[in-house]
Amino acid sequence: MSTRKSYDFVVIGGGSAGYAAARTAVDLGLQTAVVDGADPLGGLCILRGCMPSKTLIESANRNLSIRRAREFGLRAENLGSHPAEIRDRKRRLIGEFASYRQGQLEDGRFDLHRGAAAFVDAHTVEVSPRDGGDTYRLGAASSLVATGSVIPDPPVPGLAEAGYLTSDDILDAGSLPASLIVLGGGAIALEMAHYLEGIGKGVTVIQRSEQVLRSVDRDVATALEDAFRKRGIELYTGTRITGVTRDGRSKRVTFEHGGERRSVEAEEVLCALGRRPASGGLGLDAAGVSLDRGRIETSPEQATSVPHIFAAGDVCGPHEVVHIAIEQGEIAAHNAALQLDKLASAHPRRIDYRLKLFGVFTEPQVASVGLGEREAGEAGLDHLTASYPFDDHGKSMTMGETEGFVKLVCAPDGEILGASCVGPEAVELIHEVVVAMHFRAKAADLAQIPHYHPTLSEIWTYPAEEIADQVHS
């Protein structure tokens, strides 16, 4: 089989990481191709992740506000949710987002090959066209794997036989059962639980670990767990699921919790136990690329075990969030151009997770940046911490949004190492600390910055002042 064309840079996957890499590579003068066989184009974030989930969540948020109307001296009667209409709004918006991304991929800056890709060797990619045409090969001086992640088959006894929904199903459902059991306590599971309860469904969450959101500090997780339970969501942590059975129109999940055997029933089960890297079927072994439990191993330069083959996004991790995937793709393209002598007097770029961000659009929201208190301790770093609750903060009290708190983690000299926020608009509020950390500000600097009153953002000044006092005492 002959090689149809050779490129400086071949990108496998046209999602957020792949498109960012291709765009950057073209700007750096690399002859570039993107191979993507998905229909439609767009990638996980646009089609089945960030954007559709947040669209649905907006409907839940508004319904929660309506449910609380009497608290604000208002009346709202005949409440009801219409999943088909929520879905249709989501489809309209996602259609616009996906159409825009497809236009970017097809605008001629690079060649777009519509098909599945697999390495034949470290410099050759074979394409199987999605239209069923004959396979062909592309030469690749360098390449990037950005194939994202997929939902794995769940390792839960009886679940496959009983049947279950995934987040993909929920995101495009025109009708929903009255009650659901959510398996999992990560971001996707909790956002789906929030959405479902927010539009009036009965929800039970079962999490294997001792807390939801395993990466956050315990006090942050506890605040969210307490808020969920106050809303009426049943939530179990520290469990071991032993089986799932179906009886007519209901499903039963049995599990061990606190040394006891328990069971819960609902009309449907939503399995949200995480995703796995989409690294299968790519011929990575033929290219010599090393994997760690399915995840492509990469250096800080985003290079794999084969120096001219790079990876970005969920397929390599370690943080499965869009802005990091985009940065990884841009770094990979830069370093590929450097290897190919396309950049004069340039240095390799390396990923830096000092400002790693995490956000969950539940109610209340959860967000963090940099090091948590637990992480700082595990790293053996001397640190100072201070927190302040939303239930003692003027703006949040007027909003009736008093769940949660903010927390700063600082070095002994006051430099901000990280922050956590669980409360109203947490994912927006965290960016004030991101900016401060970008400039390596100290708590005293943050405390001195003017904040309009009353605003949610001024809450950061209180822990900042406390830490500044500790530093100077």
Backbone torsions as a table, in degrees:
resi	resn	phi	psi	omega
1	MET	NA	127.5	-177.1
2	SER	-83.8	158.6	177.0
3	THR	-85.7	124.1	-176.9
4	ARG	-68.5	-44.3	-176.3
5	LYS	-160.6	151.5	177.5
6	SER	-113.7	145.3	-176.3
7	TYR	-130.4	160.6	170.8
8	ASP	-72.1	-35.4	-170.4
9	PHE	-147.5	118.5	177.8
10	VAL	-112.2	123.1	-178.9
11	VAL	-105.0	125.3	176.7
12	ILE	-102.4	107.2	-177.3
13	GLY	113.0	124.2	-176.2
14	GLY	-109.6	28.0	175.6
15	GLY	-79.7	-156.9	-174.2
16	SER	-60.2	-47.1	-179.4
17	ALA	-68.0	-45.1	-177.6
18	GLY	-64.8	-44.3	179.3
19	TYR	-65.0	-42.5	179.1
20	ALA	-60.0	-39.7	179.6
21	ALA	-67.7	-44.6	-178.9
22	ALA	-63.8	-44.4	178.7
23	ARG	-60.0	-44.5	179.9
24	THR	-66.0	-42.0	-179.3
25	ALA	-60.9	-43.8	178.0
26	VAL	-61.6	-43.7	179.5
27	ASP	-61.5	-26.8	-179.6
28	LEU	-92.1	5.9	174.3
29	GLY	90.3	15.1	179.5
30	LEU	-89.8	135.5	171.7
31	GLN	-73.5	117.9	-163.6
32	THR	-125.9	146.0	173.1
33	ALA	-131.3	148.1	172.5
34	VAL	-119.7	132.3	176.9
35	VAL	-113.6	119.8	-179.4
36	ASP	-151.2	124.5	-179.1
37	GLY	-105.4	8.5	-176.5
38	ALA	-71.8	153.8	174.9
39	ASP	-138.4	112.2	2.1
40	PRO	-84.6	171.9	173.9
41	LEU	-72.3	158.5	174.9
42	GLY	148.2	-34.2	-179.5
43	GLY	89.2	169.6	-173.5
44	LEU	-61.0	-46.8	-175.0
45	CYS	-57.2	-47.7	-176.8
46	ILE	-73.8	-42.6	-169.4
47	LEU	-89.4	-39.9	-171.2
48	ARG	-139.3	16.6	-175.5
49	GLY	-131.8	-112.5	-170.8
50	CYS	-53.3	-54.3	-170.8
51	MET	-71.4	-48.8	178.9
52	PRO	-64.9	-38.9	-179.2
53	SER	-65.0	-40.2	-179.0
54	LYS	-71.0	-28.7	176.1
55	THR	-64.9	-46.3	177.3
56	LEU	-64.2	-41.4	-178.1
57	ILE	-61.9	-33.4	177.5
58	GLU	-60.1	-37.5	176.7
59	SER	-65.3	-42.4	178.4
60	ALA	-62.6	-43.0	-179.2
61	ASN	-60.0	-41.2	-179.7
62	ARG	-68.8	-36.2	178.7
63	ASN	-67.8	-37.1	176.1
64	LEU	-61.4	-39.9	178.3
65	SER	-64.9	-41.0	179.5
66	ILE	-64.2	-39.5	179.3
67	ARG	-61.5	-25.7	-178.5
68	ARG	-99.1	15.0	-173.3
69	ALA	-55.7	-41.7	-176.1
70	ARG	-61.4	-31.5	178.3
71	GLU	-59.8	-26.6	-177.3
72	PHE	-106.5	17.8	177.9
73	GLY	76.7	21.7	-178.9
74	LEU	-116.3	166.1	177.0
75	ARG	-129.8	133.7	176.0
76	ALA	-136.8	121.9	-174.9
77	GLU	-114.5	167.1	175.8
78	ASN	53.0	50.8	-179.5
79	LEU	-68.4	146.5	177.4
80	GLY	-169.8	149.5	176.2
81	SER	-115.4	149.6	-176.9
82	HIS	-129.8	89.0	-175.8
83	PRO	-53.6	-35.2	-179.8
84	ALA	-63.8	-38.8	178.9
85	GLU	-72.3	-37.4	175.1
86	ILE	-61.3	-45.1	178.3
87	ARG	-61.8	-42.4	-178.0
88	ASP	-64.3	-38.9	175.4
89	ARG	-62.2	-43.2	178.2
90	LYS	-59.8	-44.3	-178.9
91	ARG	-61.9	-39.9	179.2
92	ARG	-62.4	-47.9	-178.1
93	LEU	-66.1	-46.3	-178.0
94	ILE	-66.7	-33.6	175.6
95	GLY	-59.9	-39.9	178.0
96	GLU	-67.0	-45.0	179.9
97	PHE	-62.5	-45.3	-177.8
98	ALA	-66.8	-37.9	178.6
99	SER	-63.2	-39.5	178.9
100	TYR	-65.1	-43.5	178.9
101	ARG	-65.4	-40.1	178.0
102	GLN	-61.0	-39.7	177.0
103	GLY	-62.3	-38.3	177.5
104	GLN	-64.8	-39.3	-178.9
105	LEU	-73.3	-23.0	-175.5
106	GLU	-107.8	12.5	-173.5
107	ASP	-82.8	2.9	171.9
108	GLY	94.3	-2.7	179.0
109	ARG	-66.9	-31.3	177.0
110	PHE	-140.9	164.6	178.6
111	ASP	-81.0	134.0	177.6
112	LEU	-108.9	119.1	178.2
113	HIS	-106.3	120.1	-176.1
114	ARG	-92.3	95.4	-179.7
115	GLY	178.7	178.6	176.8
116	ALA	-88.9	140.5	-176.0
117	ALA	-114.9	146.5	174.1
118	ALA	-149.7	141.2	178.7
119	PHE	-73.6	135.6	169.8
120	VAL	-92.0	-40.1	172.2
121	ASP	-153.5	-174.0	-172.2
122	ALA	-67.3	-13.9	-179.9
123	HIS	-124.2	14.0	-177.7
124	THR	-137.7	130.9	178.9
125	VAL	-118.4	129.1	177.7
126	GLU	-98.8	133.5	-177.1
127	VAL	-112.1	127.7	173.7
128	SER	-105.6	104.2	-173.6
129	PRO	-58.7	142.4	-180.0
130	ARG	-68.9	-17.7	178.7
131	ASP	-85.8	4.0	178.0
132	GLY	86.3	5.4	179.7
133	GLY	-69.5	177.6	-178.6
134	ASP	-65.6	141.8	176.3
135	THR	-67.9	155.6	177.4
136	TYR	-149.3	169.5	-174.6
137	ARG	-120.2	149.3	175.7
138	LEU	-121.2	136.6	172.9
139	GLY	-82.3	144.1	-176.6
140	ALA	-138.1	107.1	173.7
141	ALA	-62.7	-35.8	173.5
142	SER	-147.6	164.3	-177.1
143	SER	-154.7	166.8	179.1
144	LEU	-136.2	132.7	172.9
145	VAL	-101.2	119.7	-179.2
146	ALA	-140.7	58.6	-173.0
147	THR	-92.2	0.1	172.8
148	GLY	75.9	-144.0	-176.0
149	SER	-141.1	165.0	179.7
150	VAL	-135.1	162.8	175.9
151	ILE	-81.8	122.3	-178.8
152	PRO	-82.1	164.6	171.3
153	ASP	-67.3	132.8	-174.6
154	PRO	-75.5	136.3	178.3
155	PRO	-88.0	52.5	-177.3
156	VAL	-117.1	121.3	-178.0
157	PRO	-57.0	126.3	175.7
158	GLY	84.8	-9.9	-175.2
159	LEU	-67.6	-44.7	179.9
160	ALA	-60.2	-40.3	-179.2
161	GLU	-69.5	-37.9	-179.4
162	ALA	-75.1	-26.6	-176.7
163	GLY	88.9	149.7	-176.9
164	TYR	-159.3	165.0	174.1
165	LEU	-103.5	157.4	170.6
166	THR	-116.6	173.7	177.6
167	SER	-61.1	-33.0	176.5
168	ASP	-59.1	-40.6	179.2
169	ASP	-65.3	-44.8	-179.0
170	ILE	-62.0	-39.8	-175.6
171	LEU	-66.2	-18.8	-178.8
172	ASP	-127.2	26.3	-177.3
173	ALA	-85.1	131.2	174.8
174	GLY	-89.2	-15.9	174.3
175	SER	-144.6	152.4	-176.8
176	LEU	-136.6	147.0	177.5
177	PRO	-68.5	163.9	-177.9
178	ALA	-73.5	-24.2	-178.1
179	SER	-143.4	144.5	-179.2
180	LEU	-141.8	147.2	170.6
181	ILE	-105.4	122.8	-179.8
182	VAL	-99.8	120.4	176.5
183	LEU	-94.2	115.4	-179.8
184	GLY	125.3	153.8	-179.6
185	GLY	-134.2	24.6	175.5
186	GLY	-88.3	-171.8	-175.3
187	ALA	-59.6	-46.1	-177.2
188	ILE	-64.5	-46.3	-179.5
189	ALA	-59.0	-45.3	-175.5
190	LEU	-72.9	-36.1	176.2
191	GLU	-65.8	-39.4	177.1
192	MET	-67.1	-39.4	176.9
193	ALA	-61.6	-43.4	178.0
194	HIS	-60.6	-46.5	179.7
195	TYR	-60.4	-49.3	-175.4
196	LEU	-64.2	-46.2	177.4
197	GLU	-66.4	-35.7	-178.4
198	GLY	-63.3	-27.4	177.4
199	ILE	-101.5	14.1	168.8
200	GLY	100.9	15.2	179.4
201	LYS	-93.2	150.1	174.2
202	GLY	-78.9	130.1	-172.1
203	VAL	-131.9	134.9	170.4
204	THR	-123.7	132.7	178.8
205	VAL	-112.5	130.3	177.6
206	ILE	-121.7	117.3	-176.4
207	GLN	-118.3	135.4	-179.6
208	ARG	-69.6	-45.2	-176.8
209	SER	-71.0	168.8	-177.9
210	GLU	-71.6	-12.2	177.8
211	GLN	-146.4	159.2	170.0
212	VAL	-74.7	161.5	177.2
213	LEU	49.8	73.0	-171.8
214	ARG	-57.0	-25.0	-175.3
215	SER	-81.1	-14.0	-175.3
216	VAL	-93.8	165.1	176.9
217	ASP	-62.8	152.0	-176.9
218	ARG	-58.4	-41.0	-177.6
219	ASP	-67.2	-30.9	176.5
220	VAL	-67.2	-47.7	179.5
221	ALA	-61.2	-41.9	-178.9
222	THR	-62.2	-40.8	179.4
223	ALA	-61.1	-41.3	178.9
224	LEU	-69.7	-42.5	178.8
225	GLU	-58.9	-44.6	179.5
226	ASP	-62.2	-41.0	-179.7
227	ALA	-65.9	-40.8	178.0
228	PHE	-61.4	-46.4	-178.8
229	ARG	-64.5	-36.0	178.4
230	LYS	-63.8	-31.3	177.4
231	ARG	-75.1	-12.8	-179.1
232	GLY	104.7	6.2	176.2
233	ILE	-81.0	125.8	172.7
234	GLU	-75.8	131.0	-175.8
235	LEU	-138.3	126.1	178.5
236	TYR	-121.4	129.4	174.6
237	THR	-119.1	164.9	-179.3
238	GLY	65.2	48.5	-174.9
239	THR	-115.3	166.6	168.9
240	ARG	-134.4	111.6	-177.9
241	ILE	-73.9	128.2	-177.8
242	THR	-104.9	-17.0	178.4
243	GLY	173.8	161.8	176.1
244	VAL	-131.6	132.4	177.5
245	THR	-130.3	161.1	179.4
246	ARG	-121.7	135.2	177.9
247	ASP	-135.1	96.6	-177.8
248	GLY	65.7	-120.1	-177.1
249	ARG	-92.8	-1.2	-179.1
250	SER	-115.6	160.1	178.3
251	LYS	-127.5	144.9	-176.9
252	ARG	-122.4	131.2	175.5
253	VAL	-111.0	124.8	176.0
254	THR	-105.6	144.1	-176.3
255	PHE	-158.6	160.6	174.7
256	GLU	-98.1	135.5	-177.4
257	HIS	-151.1	121.3	179.2
258	GLY	60.4	34.1	179.7
259	GLY	79.2	4.2	-179.6
260	GLU	-118.5	154.1	175.6
261	ARG	-91.1	126.7	-178.3
262	ARG	-127.3	166.5	172.9
263	SER	-150.9	148.5	175.7
264	VAL	-132.5	152.5	-179.8
265	GLU	-122.4	149.1	174.1
266	ALA	-160.1	170.7	178.7
267	GLU	-71.2	-29.6	-175.1
268	GLU	-148.2	158.3	176.8
269	VAL	-116.3	129.8	173.4
270	LEU	-104.9	116.1	178.9
271	CYS	-93.2	114.5	-179.6
272	ALA	-133.1	57.3	-175.5
273	LEU	-93.3	23.1	176.1
274	GLY	103.8	176.8	179.9
275	ARG	-123.8	164.5	176.9
276	ARG	-124.6	153.6	-180.0
277	PRO	-59.3	138.4	178.5
278	ALA	-86.9	69.6	-176.1
279	SER	-106.8	-1.8	-179.7
280	GLY	-78.1	151.0	175.6
281	GLY	73.1	12.3	-177.2
282	LEU	-98.7	-1.7	-178.5
283	GLY	66.0	30.5	-176.2
284	LEU	-64.6	-31.0	177.1
285	ASP	-65.6	-35.7	178.5
286	ALA	-66.1	-28.8	179.3
287	ALA	-88.5	-10.7	-179.7
288	GLY	84.3	19.7	-177.6
289	VAL	-86.6	129.0	-177.0
290	SER	-84.4	143.8	177.6
291	LEU	-121.2	152.1	172.4
292	ASP	-124.7	101.3	-177.1
293	ARG	52.6	44.4	176.6
294	GLY	89.3	-12.9	-179.2
295	ARG	-95.1	133.1	179.0
296	ILE	-70.5	127.8	178.8
297	GLU	-79.9	132.1	-179.5
298	THR	-133.5	156.0	173.7
299	SER	-88.3	173.2	175.3
300	PRO	-59.8	-18.3	175.7
301	GLU	-85.8	3.5	-176.5
302	GLN	69.9	15.1	176.5
303	ALA	-82.0	145.1	175.2
304	THR	-86.8	-167.9	176.5
305	SER	-65.9	-14.5	172.4
306	VAL	-105.1	111.0	-166.7
307	PRO	-55.8	-29.8	-178.6
308	HIS	-93.1	2.1	174.5
309	ILE	-108.7	124.9	-175.7
310	PHE	-113.3	168.0	175.8
311	ALA	-144.0	150.9	-179.8
312	ALA	-152.5	152.1	176.0
313	GLY	87.1	-159.3	-173.5
314	ASP	-60.3	-26.4	-176.8
315	VAL	-66.9	-18.8	178.4
316	CYS	-123.3	-22.3	-179.0
317	GLY	67.0	-152.6	2.8
318	PRO	-85.4	-6.9	-178.9
319	HIS	-119.1	115.9	-173.2
320	GLU	-89.2	70.3	177.6
321	VAL	-133.6	150.7	-166.9
322	VAL	-66.0	-45.5	-174.9
323	HIS	-64.0	-31.4	176.4
324	ILE	-71.5	-40.7	177.4
325	ALA	-58.7	-41.8	178.9
326	ILE	-63.1	-46.2	179.3
327	GLU	-63.2	-40.5	177.6
328	GLN	-60.4	-42.7	178.8
329	GLY	-63.2	-41.7	179.0
330	GLU	-65.2	-40.4	178.1
331	ILE	-63.8	-43.3	179.6
332	ALA	-59.8	-45.1	-179.6
333	ALA	-63.3	-42.4	178.0
334	HIS	-59.1	-46.8	-176.7
335	ASN	-72.1	-29.7	173.6
336	ALA	-65.6	-43.8	178.1
337	ALA	-62.5	-37.1	178.3
338	LEU	-64.4	-42.7	178.3
339	GLN	-62.3	-34.5	-176.9
340	LEU	-90.0	13.5	177.5
341	ASP	59.3	36.2	177.7
342	LYS	-95.0	-8.2	-178.7
343	LEU	-121.2	125.4	178.2
344	ALA	-92.1	137.4	175.1
345	SER	53.7	37.9	178.5
346	ALA	-111.1	160.8	178.8
347	HIS	-117.9	155.7	177.1
348	PRO	-61.2	143.7	173.9
349	ARG	-94.9	144.6	-179.6
350	ARG	-127.8	142.8	177.8
351	ILE	-73.4	141.6	179.6
352	ASP	-128.6	117.3	-177.3
353	TYR	-95.8	17.8	179.1
354	ARG	-58.0	-36.3	-178.5
355	LEU	-102.9	30.6	-178.4
356	LYS	-58.8	134.2	-177.4
357	LEU	-111.9	148.4	176.5
358	PHE	-143.0	134.9	-179.9
359	GLY	-146.0	141.9	178.1
360	VAL	-131.0	125.3	-173.8
361	PHE	-93.2	54.0	173.2
362	THR	-87.5	-169.4	172.7
363	GLU	-132.8	105.1	3.9
364	PRO	-74.1	162.3	176.9
365	GLN	-76.9	160.3	177.1
366	VAL	-129.9	137.3	178.1
367	ALA	-151.4	152.3	176.2
368	SER	-151.0	159.5	174.5
369	VAL	-143.6	144.4	177.1
370	GLY	65.8	-143.3	-176.2
371	LEU	-86.4	136.9	168.3
372	GLY	-83.3	171.2	179.6
373	GLU	-62.1	-42.2	179.3
374	ARG	-65.2	-43.2	179.7
375	GLU	-61.5	-42.0	179.4
376	ALA	-61.8	-41.2	178.4
377	GLY	-66.0	-43.6	-179.9
378	GLU	-64.9	-28.6	178.2
379	ALA	-82.0	-2.3	179.5
380	GLY	73.7	23.4	-177.9
381	LEU	-90.4	131.1	169.6
382	ASP	-66.0	135.3	-176.3
383	HIS	-155.1	160.5	175.8
384	LEU	-116.8	146.1	176.8
385	THR	-134.8	152.4	173.7
386	ALA	-155.1	146.6	-179.5
387	SER	-136.4	166.4	178.0
388	TYR	-149.8	134.5	-174.4
389	PRO	-86.6	150.7	176.1
390	PHE	-73.0	-21.7	-178.3
391	ASP	-77.4	1.8	173.4
392	ASP	-122.7	24.2	-175.6
393	HIS	-118.4	125.3	-170.6
394	GLY	-53.4	-51.6	-175.5
395	LYS	-64.0	-44.1	-179.4
396	SER	-66.9	-31.4	177.8
397	MET	-67.2	-40.9	178.3
398	THR	-66.9	-29.8	178.5
399	MET	-78.8	-14.6	-174.1
400	GLY	72.3	22.6	-178.2
401	GLU	-116.1	81.9	-170.5
402	THR	-112.5	7.4	176.7
403	GLU	-73.4	139.6	168.9
404	GLY	94.2	-166.5	-173.1
405	PHE	-165.1	171.3	170.2
406	VAL	-117.0	153.2	-178.6
407	LYS	-145.6	136.4	174.7
408	LEU	-110.3	143.0	172.8
409	VAL	-120.0	123.2	-173.9
410	CYS	-131.4	155.3	172.3
411	ALA	-70.5	163.8	-179.7
412	PRO	-55.8	-26.6	178.1
413	ASP	-87.2	1.1	176.8
414	GLY	99.7	-8.3	178.5
415	GLU	-63.0	135.3	-176.4
416	ILE	-75.7	121.9	179.5
417	LEU	-98.3	-23.7	-178.4
418	GLY	-179.9	171.5	179.8
419	ALA	-155.6	152.9	174.5
420	SER	-131.7	150.4	177.8
421	CYS	-146.6	128.0	170.1
422	VAL	-128.6	116.5	-174.4
423	GLY	160.3	-166.1	-177.4
424	PRO	-64.9	132.2	177.0
425	GLU	52.7	36.4	-177.6
426	ALA	-58.5	-39.0	-176.4
427	VAL	-69.5	-25.4	172.2
428	GLU	-79.4	-45.7	-175.3
429	LEU	-61.4	-32.5	-175.8
430	ILE	-62.1	-24.1	-175.1
431	HIS	-69.2	-21.7	174.6
432	GLU	-62.7	-40.1	178.9
433	VAL	-74.6	-32.3	176.0
434	VAL	-58.1	-46.1	179.2
435	VAL	-62.7	-44.8	179.4
436	ALA	-59.8	-44.0	-179.4
437	MET	-68.7	-33.4	177.9
438	HIS	-56.7	-39.8	180.0
439	PHE	-93.0	13.4	179.2
440	ARG	51.8	44.4	179.6
441	ALA	-72.2	157.1	174.3
442	LYS	-100.6	164.3	-179.8
443	ALA	-56.3	-37.5	180.0
444	ALA	-63.2	-35.2	177.4
445	ASP	-64.6	-45.2	-179.6
446	LEU	-63.7	-37.8	-179.5
447	ALA	-65.8	-29.5	-176.1
448	GLN	-86.9	-12.6	-178.8
449	ILE	-71.8	129.8	-179.2
450	PRO	-62.4	137.9	176.0
451	HIS	-128.8	130.3	179.5
452	TYR	-67.9	146.6	-178.9
453	HIS	-118.1	135.5	-3.9
454	PRO	-93.6	132.6	175.0
455	THR	-138.3	157.4	175.1
456	LEU	-64.9	-38.1	-171.9
457	SER	-65.7	-23.5	-178.3
458	GLU	-68.7	-10.6	179.2
459	ILE	-61.5	-27.5	179.9
460	TRP	-64.1	-24.9	-176.3
461	THR	-68.0	-25.4	-176.4
462	TYR	-71.6	-51.2	174.3
463	PRO	-66.9	-29.0	177.9
464	ALA	-64.0	-42.8	178.2
465	GLU	-64.3	-40.4	-179.2
466	GLU	-63.5	-43.3	179.4
467	ILE	-68.8	-39.5	177.4
468	ALA	-59.4	-38.5	178.1
469	ASP	-66.6	-37.9	178.4
470	GLN	-64.4	-39.7	-177.9
471	VAL	-65.4	-37.2	-174.5
472	HIS	-93.7	-1.5	-178.9
473	SER	-82.7	NA	NA
